[in-house]
Amino acid sequence: MSLRPRDRFGRPLPRGAADEMPDRQDPEDAVGSVEEAFARGVALFDEQRFFEAHEYLEWIWKTDEVHPDDRDFWKGVTQVAVGCVHTQRGNATGALTLLERAVGYLDPYPSPHHGIDTSALRDVAARVAEAVRSGGPSADIDFPRFPRAR
């Protein structure tokens, strides 16, 4: 992955521009297990660093450690973060598409599943989507924290 400079929402900046994510790490270099990637992804999500969170969650979705039957689950988890990225970037169409798609991927899975309160994560996606519909996409939306299973 190219670590070219990015703005605080993950959009690429021209080479040589000031990087607004100077501490960003490639998951391939930063983690060695699903547990590590999950912990980092959740921490970044809770800091509203959704672009970076999605990179760690996507790493989980694509790793060989994940059973093929769970790939759609992790794809849905990742797409919640990506929907939040689009919300922060002001892209209503992208936000709504990804958040709605995420709910569809998560629907078949029980709650909890793999340490995630799946029902609450679906609710996070629905709440952010409703905020986008009612007030437009914005970085100033009151984003919920990531719902870990208790």
Protein Blocks (a to p, Z undefined) as FASTA:
>chain_A
ZZbdcdfkopacdehiacfblmbccfklmpcbfklmmmmmmmmmmnopaklmmmmmmmmm
mpmkbcfklmmmmmmmmmmmmmmmmmmnopaklmmmmmmmmmmmmmmpccdeehiafklm
mmmmmmmmmmmmmnopafkbccddddddZZ
